[in-house]
Amino acid sequence: MCLKARIELGIEIIMESMAVKDRIGKLLSETGMSQKALADATNLSEGAVSHYLKGDRVPKGAILLNIANALGTTVDYLTGKSDDAHKFSSEQEIEQAFELIARNAKTLTDEERKRFAKILFS
């Protein structure tokens, strides 16, 4: 990868980190949800949530999706790709569900797979 591409990627990562930490903080404030409540709702440690809020770490994949769901928003909003914090279309909800399932497919238990199939086909 050339230097210019690395610099652009670095800038993109920094901008995403800023968007995520600021937007998680804003939604926590708006909803009155505590860091502990967010940690509990997402099966994360309070320390991990604290790192995300400080911008030391950027949540990715299923963790980011879990945070978005717990805060009633979309991944696109948290990452700065959308400015509408509460705009959910059924297509976005389905897309988020599929992303979560795809990322966790290998770790789903048989019971979770049956439950998913029941929801999908009912």
Contact map, one row per residue, 1 for C-alpha under 8 A:
11101100000000000000000000000000000000000000000000000000000000000000000000000000000000000000000000000000000000000000000000
11111100000000000000000000000000000000000000000000000000000000000000000000000000000000000000000000000000000000000000000000
11111110000000000000000000000000000000000000000000000000000000000000000000000000000000000000000000000000000000000000000000
01111111000000000000000000000000000000000000000000000000000000000000000000000000000000000000000000000000000000000000000000
11111111100000000000000000000000000000000000000000000000000000000000000000000000000000000000000000000000000000000000000000
11111111110000000000000000000000000000000000000000000000000000000000000000000000000000000000000000000000000000000000000000
00111111111000000000000000000000000000000000000000000000000000000000000000000000000000000000000000000000000000000000000000
00011111111100000000000000000000000000000000000000000000000000000000000000000000000000000000000000000000000000000000000000
00001111111110000000000000000000000000000000000000000000000000000000000000000000000000000000000000000000000000000000000000
00000111111111000000000000000000000000000000000000000000000000000000000000000000000000000000000000000000000000000000000000
00000011111111100000000000000000000000000000000000000000000000000000000000000000000000000000000000000000000000000000000000
00000001111111110000000000000000000000000000000000000000000000000000000000000000000000000000000000000000000000000000000000
00000000111111111000000000000000000000000000000000000000000000000000000000000000000000000000000000000000000000000000000000
00000000011111111100000000000000000000000000000000000000000000000000000000000000000000000000000000000000000000000000000000
00000000001111111110000000000000000000000000000000000000000000000000000000000000000000000000000000000000000000000000000000
00000000000111111111000000000000000000000000000000000000010000000000000000000011000000000000000000000000000000000000000000
00000000000011111111100000000000000000000000000000000010110000000000000000000010000000000000000000000000000000000000000000
00000000000001111111110000000000000000000000000000000010000000000000000000000000000000000000000000000000000000000000000000
00000000000000111111111000000000000000000000000000000000000000000000000000000111000000000000000000000000000000000000000000
00000000000000011111111100000000000000000000000000011010010000000000000000000111000000000000000000000000000000000000000000
00000000000000001111111110000000000000000000000000011110010000000000000000000000000000000000000000000000000000000000000000
00000000000000000111111111000000000000000000000000001000000000000000000000000000000000000000000000000000000000000000000000
00000000000000000011111111100000000000000000000000000000000000000000000000001100000000000000000000000000000000000000000000
00000000000000000001111111110000000000000000000000001000000000000000001000000100000000000000000000000000000000000000000000
00000000000000000000111111111000000000000000000000001000000000000000000000000000000000000000000000000000000000000000000000
00000000000000000000011111111100000000000000000000000000000000000000000000000000000000000000000000000000000000000000000000
00000000000000000000001111111110000000000000000000000000000000000000001000000000000000000000000000000000000000000000000000
00000000000000000000000111111111111000000000000000000000000000000000001000000000000000000000000000000000000000000000000000
00000000000000000000000011111111100000000000000000000000000000000000000000000000000000000000000000000000000000000000000000
00000000000000000000000001111111100000000000000000000000000000000000000000000000000000000000000000000000000000000000000000
00000000000000000000000000111111100000000000000000000000000000000000001000000000000000000000000000000000000000000000000000
00000000000000000000000000011111110000000000000000000000000000000000000000000000000000000000000000000000000000000000000000
00000000000000000000000000011111111011000000000000000000000000000000000000000000000000000000000000000000000000000000000000
00000000000000000000000000010001111111000000000000000000000000000000000000000000000000000000000000000000000000000000000000
00000000000000000000000000010000111111100000010011000000000000000000000000000000000000000000000000000000000000000000000000
00000000000000000000000000000000011111110000010000000000000000000000000000000000000000000000000000000000000000000000000000
00000000000000000000000000000000111111111000000000000000000000000000000000000000000000000000000000000000000000000000000000
00000000000000000000000000000000111111111101000010000000000000000010011000000000000000000000000000000000000000000000000000
00000000000000000000000000000000001111111111110110000000000000000000000000000000000000000000000000000000000000000000000000
00000000000000000000000000000000000111111111100000000000000000000000000000000000000000000000000000000000000000000000000000
00000000000000000000000000000000000011111111000000000000000000000000010000000000000000000000000000000000000000000000000000
00000000000000000000000000000000000001111111000000000000000000100110010000000000000000000000000000000000000000000000000000
00000000000000000000000000000000000000111111100000000000000000000000000000000000000000000000000000000000000000000000000000
00000000000000000000000000000000000001111111110110000000000000000000000000000000000000000000000000000000000000000000000000
00000000000000000000000000000000000000110011111110000000000000000000000000000000000000000000000000000000000000000000000000
00000000000000000000000000000000001100100001111111000000000000000000000000000000000000000000000000000000000000000000000000
00000000000000000000000000000000000000000000111111100000000000000000000000000000000000000000000000000000000000000000000000
00000000000000000000000000000000000000100001111111110000000000000000000000000000000000000000000000000000000000000000000000
00000000000000000000000000000000001001100001111111111000000000000000000000000000000000000000000000000000000000000000000000
00000000000000000000000000000000001000000000011111111100000000000000000000000000000000000000000000000000000000000000000000
00000000000000000000000000000000000000000000001111111111100000000000000000000000000000000000000000000000000000000000000000
00000000000000000001100000000000000000000000000111111111111000000000000000000000000000000000000000000000000000000000000000
00000000000000000001110110000000000000000000000011111111000000000000000000000000000000000000000000000000000000000000000000
00000000000000000000100000000000000000000000000001111111100000000000000000000000000000000000000000000000000000000000000000
00000000000000001101100000000000000000000000000000111111110000000000000000000000000000000000000000000000000000000000000000
00000000000000000000000000000000000000000000000000111111110000000000000000000000000000000000000000000000000000000000000000
00000000000000001000000000000000000000000000000000110111111000000000000000000000000000000000000000000000000000000000000000
00000000000000011001100000000000000000000000000000010011111100000000000000000000000000000000000000000000000000000000000000
00000000000000000000000000000000000000000000000000010000111110110000000000000000000000000000000000000000000000000000000000
00000000000000000000000000000000000000000000000000000000011111111000000000000000000000000000000000000000000000000000000000
00000000000000000000000000000000000000000000000000000000001111111000000000000000000000000000000000010010000000000000000000
00000000000000000000000000000000000000000000000000000000000111111100000000000000000000000000000000110011000000000000000000
00000000000000000000000000000000000000000100000000000000001111111110000000000000000000000000000000000000000000000000000000
00000000000000000000000000000000000000000000000000000000001111111111000000100000000000000000000000000000000000000000000000
00000000000000000000000000000000000000000000000000000000000111111111100001100000000000000000000100010000000000000000000000
00000000000000000000000000000000000000000100000000000000000001111111110000000000000000000000000000000000000000000000000000
00000000000000000000000000000000000001000100000000000000000000111111111000000000000000000000000000000000000000000000000000
00000000000000000000000000000000000000000000000000000000000000011111111111100100000000000000000000000000000000000000000000
00000000000000000000000000000000000000000000000000000000000000001111111111000000000000000000000000000000000000000000000000
00000000000000000000000000000000000001001100000000000000000000000111111110000000000000000000000000000000000000000000000000
00000000000000000000000100110010000001000000000000000000000000000011111110000000000000000000000000000000000000000000000000
00000000000000000000000000000000000000000000000000000000000000000001111111000000000001000000000000000000000000000000000000
00000000000000000000000000000000000000000000000000000000000000000001111111101100000011110000000000000000000000000000000000
00000000000000000000000000000000000000000000000000000000000000001001100111111100000011110001000000000000000000000000000000
00000000000000000000000000000000000000000000000000000000000000011001000011111110000000000000000000000000000000000000000000
00000000000000000000000000000000000000000000000000000000000000000000000001111111110000000000000000000000000000000000000000
00000000000000000000001000000000000000000000000000000000000000000000000011111111111110000000000000000000000000000000000000
00000000000000000011001100000000000000000000000000000000000000000001000011111111110010000000000000000000000000000000000000
00000000000000011011000000000000000000000000000000000000000000000000000000111111110000000000000000000000000000000000000000
00000000000000010011000000000000000000000000000000000000000000000000000000011111111000000000000000000000000000000000000000
00000000000000000000000000000000000000000000000000000000000000000000000000011111111000000000000000000000000000000000000000
00000000000000000000000000000000000000000000000000000000000000000000000000011111111110000000000000000000000000000000000000
00000000000000000000000000000000000000000000000000000000000000000000000000001001111110000000000000000000000000000000000000
00000000000000000000000000000000000000000000000000000000000000000000000000001000011111100000000000000000000000000000000000
00000000000000000000000000000000000000000000000000000000000000000000000011001100011111100000000000000000000000000000000000
00000000000000000000000000000000000000000000000000000000000000000000000111000000000111110000000000000000000000000000000000
00000000000000000000000000000000000000000000000000000000000000000000000011000000000111111000000000000000000000000000000000
00000000000000000000000000000000000000000000000000000000000000000000000011000000000001111101100000000000000000000000000000
00000000000000000000000000000000000000000000000000000000000000000000000000000000000000111111100000000000000000000000000000
00000000000000000000000000000000000000000000000000000000000000000000000000000000000000011111110000000000000000000000000000
00000000000000000000000000000000000000000000000000000000000000000000000000000000000000001111111000000000000000000000000000
00000000000000000000000000000000000000000000000000000000000000000000000001000000000000011111111100000000000000000000000000
00000000000000000000000000000000000000000000000000000000000000000000000000000000000000011111111110000000000000000000000000
00000000000000000000000000000000000000000000000000000000000000000000000000000000000000000111111111000000000000000000000000
00000000000000000000000000000000000000000000000000000000000000000000000000000000000000000011111111100000000000000000000000
00000000000000000000000000000000000000000000000000000000000000001000000000000000000000000001111111110000000000000000000000
00000000000000000000000000000000000000000000000000000000000000000000000000000000000000000000111111111000000000000000000000
00000000000000000000000000000000000000000000000000000000000000000000000000000000000000000000011111111100000000000000000000
00000000000000000000000000000000000000000000000000000000000001000000000000000000000000000000001111111110000000000000000000
00000000000000000000000000000000000000000000000000000000000011001000000000000000000000000000000111111111000000000000000000
00000000000000000000000000000000000000000000000000000000000000000000000000000000000000000000000011111111100000000000000000
00000000000000000000000000000000000000000000000000000000000000000000000000000000000000000000000001111111100000000000000000
00000000000000000000000000000000000000000000000000000000000011000000000000000000000000000000000000111111110000000000000000
00000000000000000000000000000000000000000000000000000000000001000000000000000000000000000000000000011111111100000000000000
00000000000000000000000000000000000000000000000000000000000000000000000000000000000000000000000000001111111100000000000000
00000000000000000000000000000000000000000000000000000000000000000000000000000000000000000000000000000011111100000000000000
00000000000000000000000000000000000000000000000000000000000000000000000000000000000000000000000000000001111110000000000000
00000000000000000000000000000000000000000000000000000000000000000000000000000000000000000000000000000001111111111000000000
00000000000000000000000000000000000000000000000000000000000000000000000000000000000000000000000000000000001111111000000000
00000000000000000000000000000000000000000000000000000000000000000000000000000000000000000000000000000000000111111100000000
00000000000000000000000000000000000000000000000000000000000000000000000000000000000000000000000000000000000111111110000000
00000000000000000000000000000000000000000000000000000000000000000000000000000000000000000000000000000000000111111111000000
00000000000000000000000000000000000000000000000000000000000000000000000000000000000000000000000000000000000111111111100000
00000000000000000000000000000000000000000000000000000000000000000000000000000000000000000000000000000000000001111111110000
00000000000000000000000000000000000000000000000000000000000000000000000000000000000000000000000000000000000000111111111000
00000000000000000000000000000000000000000000000000000000000000000000000000000000000000000000000000000000000000011111111100
00000000000000000000000000000000000000000000000000000000000000000000000000000000000000000000000000000000000000001111111110
00000000000000000000000000000000000000000000000000000000000000000000000000000000000000000000000000000000000000000111111111
00000000000000000000000000000000000000000000000000000000000000000000000000000000000000000000000000000000000000000011111111
00000000000000000000000000000000000000000000000000000000000000000000000000000000000000000000000000000000000000000001111111
00000000000000000000000000000000000000000000000000000000000000000000000000000000000000000000000000000000000000000000111111
00000000000000000000000000000000000000000000000000000000000000000000000000000000000000000000000000000000000000000000011111
